[in-house]
Amino acid sequence: MKYLTIINGTTFDIEIQNDGTLLVNGEKRAVDFLSYGDEALYSIIMDTVSHELLIDEQDGEYEILMRGKRYTGTVLDERAQLVASRGSSKMVHSGEISIRAPMPGLIVAIPVQEGQEVKAGQTVVILESMKMQNELKSPRDGIVQRLSVESGQSVEQNKLLVTII
């Protein structure tokens, strides 16, 4: 699986190999990552050096505390990168917009209601997939015409979630 990771403004291409090693910007790295049981505390051994990390995720943004330094970042997997690239290239200015599940998952929250006015970039559904929460946003200003799912519902890829007019 490939990931695009941005830490403090620096972009890293990360690919997880079948043998568990990582390629970081094409360079092979030996990494062991372990959770201490507390959701936010982790141990990472990278190239034989051990680090403890405190990781906090909110709204798709990560804050990492390591060795007294604070880092901020975002992580996009291949699907999220595809969704982002498609969304930015096909801006719809009028008509009906159907927001569909880009991957199978669980609807965690729907922070909008039918009839509500939404702005471009506003989160309309939060979908959890592979233990990551993905905020699906409105591509333009509009009004929520129909909610086709509810919080707590499991959905398959391409399932209609929200219709905006």
C-alpha positions in Angstrom: 0.0 0.0 0.0 1.3 3.5 -0.9 0.8 6.6 1.3 1.5 10.3 0.7 2.5 11.7 4.1 3.1 15.4 4.8 5.0 16.2 8.0 5.6 19.8 8.9 5.2 20.7 5.3 7.6 18.1 3.9 6.1 15.4 1.7 7.1 11.7 1.9 6.1 8.9 -0.4 5.7 5.8 1.8 5.2 2.3 0.5 4.6 -0.7 2.7 6.3 -3.8 1.2 5.0 -7.4 1.5 7.9 -8.3 3.9 6.9 -5.5 6.3 9.7 -3.1 5.4 9.0 0.5 4.2 10.2 2.4 1.2 10.4 6.1 2.2 10.9 8.2 -0.9 12.3 5.1 -2.6 14.8 4.3 0.2 14.3 1.0 2.1 13.8 1.4 5.9 13.4 -1.3 8.6 10.6 -0.2 10.9 8.8 -1.9 13.8 5.7 -0.1 15.1 3.9 -1.1 18.3 1.0 0.3 20.3 1.4 0.3 24.1 -2.3 -0.2 24.5 -3.0 3.4 25.2 -4.5 4.6 21.9 -2.1 7.5 21.6 1.2 6.0 22.8 3.5 4.0 20.4 6.9 2.6 20.2 8.8 2.7 16.9 12.1 1.1 16.1 13.5 2.6 12.9 16.9 1.4 11.6 17.7 0.0 15.0 16.9 3.2 16.9 14.0 3.1 19.4 11.6 6.1 19.8 8.4 6.6 21.8 5.7 8.6 20.1 2.5 10.3 21.3 0.1 10.5 18.4 -3.1 12.4 18.4 -5.5 12.4 15.4 -8.3 15.0 15.0 -10.2 15.6 11.7 -7.6 13.8 9.6 -4.7 15.8 11.0 -2.0 14.2 13.2 0.0 15.7 16.0 3.1 13.7 16.9 5.3 14.3 19.9 8.7 12.6 19.7 11.8 13.4 21.8 10.2 16.7 23.0 9.5 17.9 19.5 6.0 18.4 18.0 5.3 17.5 14.4 2.0 17.9 12.5 1.0 15.9 9.5 -1.6 14.3 7.2 -1.6 10.9 5.6 -3.4 10.0 2.4 -3.6 6.4 1.2 -4.0 5.5 -2.5 -7.8 5.7 -2.4 -7.8 9.1 -0.6 -5.3 10.5 -3.1 -7.5 9.2 -6.0 -10.6 10.8 -4.4 -8.8 14.1 -3.9 -7.5 14.2 -7.4 -10.8 13.4 -8.9 -12.6 15.9 -6.7 -10.3 18.8 -7.7 -10.4 18.2 -11.4 -14.2 17.8 -11.8 -15.7 20.9 -10.1 -19.5 20.9 -10.6 -21.0 24.4 -10.5 -24.7 23.5 -10.8 -27.1 20.5 -10.8 -27.3 17.5 -8.5 -24.2 16.1 -6.9 -24.1 12.5 -5.6 -21.5 11.9 -2.9 -20.6 8.2 -2.9 -18.5 6.0 -0.6 -15.0 5.9 -2.1 -14.3 2.7 -0.2 -16.3 0.2 2.1 -16.6 1.3 5.7 -18.7 2.5 8.6 -20.6 5.8 8.7 -19.3 7.4 11.9 -21.1 10.7 11.7 -23.2 12.8 9.4 -22.7 16.5 10.6 -25.4 17.8 8.2 -29.2 17.5 7.8 -31.5 17.4 4.9 -32.4 20.9 3.8 -29.2 22.3 5.3 -27.1 24.8 3.3 -23.5 23.7 2.9 -20.3 25.4 1.7 -17.6 24.0 -0.6 -15.2 22.0 1.5 -17.7 21.4 4.4 -17.7 17.9 5.8 -21.0 16.1 5.0 -20.1 12.5 6.1 -17.4 10.9 8.2 -16.6 7.4 6.9 -14.3 5.0 8.9 -12.3 2.5 6.9 -9.3 0.5 7.9 -9.3 2.3 11.3 -9.0 5.7 9.7 -11.7 8.3 9.6 -12.2 10.0 6.2 -14.1 13.2 5.9 -16.1 13.4 2.8 -16.7 17.1 1.8 -19.0 19.0 -0.4 -17.3 19.9 -3.7 -19.3 23.2 -3.9 -21.9 25.3 -2.1 -25.4 23.8 -2.1 -28.3 22.4 -0.1 -28.4 18.8 1.2 -31.3 17.3 -0.7 -31.1 13.7 0.6 -29.2 11.7 3.1 -29.2 8.1 1.9 -27.4 6.6 5.0 -27.4 7.0 8.7 -24.8 7.1 11.4 -23.6 3.5 12.4 -24.5 2.0 9.0 -22.0 -0.1 7.1 -21.6 0.8 3.5 -20.0 -0.8 0.4 -17.8 1.1 -2.0 -19.8 3.4 -4.4 -22.9 3.5 -2.1 -24.8 6.7 -2.4 -24.4 8.7 0.8 -25.6 12.3 0.2 -27.2 14.2 -2.6 -26.6 18.0 -2.9 -28.4 20.4 -5.2 
